[in-house]
């Protein structure tokens, strides 16, 4: 939990710094996540970063049934769920007229989540809005993914270098390559990251390539195919 919480705090804090430096016209830029503008995507990220507050106020399930990798399943990205996600972000964005409101809203949201997490006992379980029963640590891992990966989208939309923090990059890379912990009969195992030999990627490149934010070269694709790697994939 300490590692994942540090990654969440670092990545949210870095995004908050970026938001304070935006110009008003930046909010209406298109993003790599159409039909969202920067304003819409930020509303989506803020909502995702704040999910745990209500989840932790609800009764805990009896046992965990899904880990972070399992959370990003096909059911989360059906046309109906995608449509709700898109429309919900646009409704949220319409209530945030300018940069000060966007920046303040995100800072308030992520800090409320961090405070709620800090107040929980070890091993706390949560149930997601999709019905998944998970450990708090595993769900927080998905929040790191959301903020970090969409941070890459926002950086592209704003024409800025990626600001992915080292702690968040490590958490996301572990999850994408199968290095995330998996509950099993009350125990936890951590297989080594499945990164094919010969790629020579740093953590940022791995996250960009594994999430489709940067295309694979023919050589990279051949190495990945030869190794039998099946990266986690998700769509929003």
C-alpha positions as CSV (number, residue, x, y, z in Angstrom):
1,X,0.0,0.0,0.0
2,X,2.8,2.5,0.8
3,X,4.3,2.2,-2.7
4,X,0.9,2.5,-4.4
5,X,-0.2,5.4,-2.3
6,X,3.1,7.2,-2.9
7,X,2.6,6.8,-6.6
8,X,-1.0,8.1,-6.4
9,X,0.1,11.1,-4.4
10,X,3.1,11.9,-6.7
11,X,1.2,11.6,-9.9
12,X,-1.8,13.6,-8.7
13,X,0.4,16.2,-7.2
14,X,2.3,16.6,-10.5
15,X,-0.9,16.9,-12.5
16,X,-2.2,19.5,-10.0
17,X,1.0,21.6,-10.7
18,X,0.4,21.4,-14.4
19,X,-3.2,22.5,-14.0
20,X,-2.3,25.7,-12.2
21,X,-0.2,26.7,-15.2
22,X,-2.8,26.2,-17.9
23,X,-4.3,29.0,-20.0
24,X,-8.0,29.1,-20.4
25,X,-7.8,28.2,-24.1
26,X,-5.9,25.0,-23.2
27,X,-9.1,23.5,-21.8
28,X,-10.8,23.4,-25.2
29,X,-7.9,21.6,-27.0
30,X,-8.8,18.2,-28.5
31,X,-7.2,15.2,-26.9
32,X,-6.2,11.7,-28.1
33,X,-9.4,10.5,-26.4
34,X,-12.1,11.8,-28.8
35,X,-14.6,13.3,-28.4
36,X,-13.2,14.7,-25.2
37,X,-11.5,18.0,-25.0
38,X,-8.8,18.7,-22.3
39,X,-11.6,20.0,-20.1
40,X,-13.6,16.7,-20.5
41,X,-10.6,14.5,-20.0
42,X,-9.7,16.3,-16.8
43,X,-13.3,15.9,-15.5
44,X,-13.0,12.1,-16.2
45,X,-9.6,12.0,-14.4
46,X,-11.0,13.9,-11.4
47,X,-14.0,11.6,-11.2
48,X,-11.8,8.5,-11.3
49,X,-9.4,9.9,-8.7
50,X,-12.3,10.5,-6.3
51,X,-14.1,7.2,-6.6
52,X,-12.7,5.8,-3.4
53,X,-14.2,8.3,-1.1
54,X,-17.8,6.9,-1.6
55,X,-16.5,3.4,-1.8
56,X,-14.8,3.6,1.5
57,X,-17.9,5.0,3.1
58,X,-19.8,1.9,2.0
59,X,-19.7,-1.5,3.7
60,X,-16.8,-3.7,2.7
61,X,-17.4,-7.0,0.8
62,X,-16.4,-10.2,2.5
63,X,-13.6,-11.2,0.2
64,X,-11.6,-9.9,-2.8
65,X,-12.6,-11.4,-6.1
66,X,-10.7,-9.2,-8.6
67,X,-7.2,-7.7,-8.7
68,X,-6.2,-4.6,-10.6
69,X,-5.4,-6.5,-13.8
70,X,-8.8,-8.2,-13.7
71,X,-10.5,-4.9,-13.1
72,X,-9.6,-3.7,-16.6
73,X,-11.7,-6.3,-18.3
74,X,-13.8,-6.1,-21.5
75,X,-17.0,-5.4,-19.5
76,X,-15.7,-2.0,-18.5
77,X,-15.5,-0.9,-22.2
78,X,-18.8,-2.0,-23.8
79,X,-20.5,0.6,-26.0
80,X,-23.0,1.3,-23.2
81,X,-20.4,1.8,-20.5
82,X,-18.2,3.9,-22.8
83,X,-21.2,6.1,-23.7
84,X,-22.0,6.7,-20.0
85,X,-18.3,7.4,-19.3
86,X,-18.1,10.0,-22.2
87,X,-21.4,11.7,-21.4
88,X,-20.7,11.7,-17.6
89,X,-17.3,13.5,-18.1
90,X,-18.8,16.1,-20.4
91,X,-21.6,16.8,-17.8
92,X,-18.9,17.2,-15.1
93,X,-16.8,19.4,-17.3
94,X,-19.7,21.8,-18.0
95,X,-19.8,22.6,-14.3
96,X,-16.1,23.7,-14.3
97,X,-16.0,26.9,-16.3
98,X,-12.3,27.9,-16.0
99,X,-8.8,26.9,-15.0
100,X,-9.1,27.9,-11.4
101,X,-12.2,25.7,-10.9
102,X,-10.6,22.8,-12.7
103,X,-7.4,23.0,-10.7
104,X,-9.2,23.5,-7.3
105,X,-11.6,20.7,-8.0
106,X,-8.9,18.2,-8.9
107,X,-6.7,19.1,-5.9
108,X,-9.7,18.9,-3.5
109,X,-10.7,15.5,-5.0
110,X,-7.4,13.7,-4.9
111,X,-6.5,15.0,-1.4
112,X,-9.9,13.7,-0.1
113,X,-9.2,10.3,-1.6
114,X,-5.7,10.2,0.0
115,X,-7.1,11.2,3.4
116,X,-9.8,8.5,3.1
117,X,-7.2,5.9,2.2
118,X,-4.9,6.9,5.1
119,X,-7.7,6.3,7.6
120,X,-8.3,2.7,6.6
121,X,-6.9,-0.4,8.3
122,X,-4.6,-2.9,6.6
123,X,-6.4,-5.3,4.2
124,X,-9.5,-3.1,3.7
125,X,-11.7,-4.3,0.9
126,X,-13.9,-2.2,-1.4
127,X,-16.6,-2.8,-4.0
128,X,-16.4,-0.8,-7.2
129,X,-19.4,0.8,-9.0
130,X,-19.1,-2.2,-11.5
131,X,-19.6,-4.6,-8.6
132,X,-16.0,-5.8,-8.3
133,X,-14.8,-6.8,-4.8
134,X,-11.2,-5.8,-4.5
135,X,-8.6,-4.9,-1.9
136,X,-8.1,-1.2,-1.4
137,X,-4.5,-1.5,-2.6
138,X,-5.5,-3.1,-5.8
139,X,-8.2,-0.5,-6.6
140,X,-5.8,2.3,-5.7
141,X,-3.5,0.7,-8.2
142,X,-6.1,1.2,-10.9
143,X,-6.4,4.9,-9.9
144,X,-2.6,5.3,-10.5
145,X,-3.1,3.8,-13.9
146,X,-5.9,6.2,-14.7
147,X,-4.1,9.4,-13.6
148,X,-0.8,8.4,-15.1
149,X,-1.9,7.1,-18.5
150,X,-4.4,9.9,-19.1
151,X,-1.6,12.2,-18.0
152,X,0.2,11.1,-21.2
153,X,-2.9,11.9,-23.2
154,X,-3.1,15.4,-21.6
155,X,0.6,16.1,-22.2
156,X,0.1,15.2,-25.9
157,X,-3.0,17.4,-26.1
158,X,-1.2,20.3,-24.5
159,X,2.0,19.9,-26.6
160,X,4.2,19.2,-23.5
161,X,6.7,16.6,-22.7
162,X,5.2,13.7,-20.6
163,X,5.4,14.4,-16.8
164,X,4.9,10.8,-15.7
165,X,6.5,10.5,-12.2
166,X,9.0,7.6,-11.5
167,X,6.8,6.1,-8.7
168,X,3.7,6.0,-10.9
169,X,5.7,4.7,-13.9
170,X,6.9,1.8,-11.8
171,X,3.4,0.9,-10.6
172,X,1.9,1.1,-14.0
173,X,4.7,-0.8,-15.7
174,X,4.4,-3.6,-13.1
175,X,0.7,-3.9,-13.7
176,X,0.9,-3.8,-17.5
177,X,3.6,-6.4,-17.7
178,X,2.1,-8.8,-15.1
179,X,4.3,-7.7,-12.2
180,X,1.4,-6.6,-10.0
181,X,0.6,-8.7,-6.9
182,X,-2.1,-11.3,-7.2
183,X,-4.1,-12.4,-4.2
184,X,-4.2,-16.2,-4.0
185,X,-5.7,-18.1,-1.0
186,X,-5.0,-15.2,1.3
187,X,-1.4,-14.9,0.1
188,X,0.2,-12.5,-2.4
189,X,2.6,-13.4,-5.2
190,X,4.5,-11.1,-7.5
191,X,5.7,-12.6,-10.7
192,X,8.5,-10.8,-12.5
193,X,7.7,-8.2,-15.1
194,X,7.3,-9.8,-18.6
195,X,9.4,-7.4,-20.6
196,X,11.0,-9.1,-23.7
197,X,14.8,-9.1,-23.8
198,X,16.3,-6.8,-26.4
199,X,13.8,-4.0,-26.2
200,X,15.8,-1.6,-24.0
201,X,12.8,0.5,-23.0
202,X,12.7,2.8,-20.0
203,X,9.5,2.9,-17.9
204,X,8.0,5.8,-19.8
205,X,8.5,4.0,-23.2
206,X,7.1,0.8,-21.8
207,X,3.9,2.5,-20.6
208,X,3.5,4.4,-23.9
209,X,4.1,1.2,-26.0
210,X,2.0,-1.2,-23.8
211,X,-1.0,1.1,-23.8
212,X,-0.9,2.0,-27.5
213,X,0.1,5.6,-26.9
214,X,3.2,5.0,-29.0
215,X,3.3,2.5,-31.9
216,X,5.5,-0.6,-31.9
217,X,8.2,-0.8,-34.6
218,X,8.3,-4.0,-36.7
219,X,11.4,-5.1,-34.7
220,X,9.6,-4.4,-31.4
221,X,6.5,-6.2,-32.5
222,X,8.5,-9.3,-33.5
223,X,10.3,-9.4,-30.1
224,X,7.0,-9.1,-28.3
225,X,5.3,-11.7,-30.4
226,X,8.2,-14.1,-30.1
227,X,8.2,-13.8,-26.3
228,X,4.5,-14.6,-26.0
229,X,3.9,-11.5,-23.9
230,X,0.2,-10.6,-23.5
231,X,0.1,-7.2,-22.0
232,X,-2.9,-5.9,-20.1
233,X,-5.0,-3.8,-22.3
234,X,-7.7,-1.3,-21.4
235,X,-9.6,1.5,-23.1
236,X,-10.3,4.5,-21.0
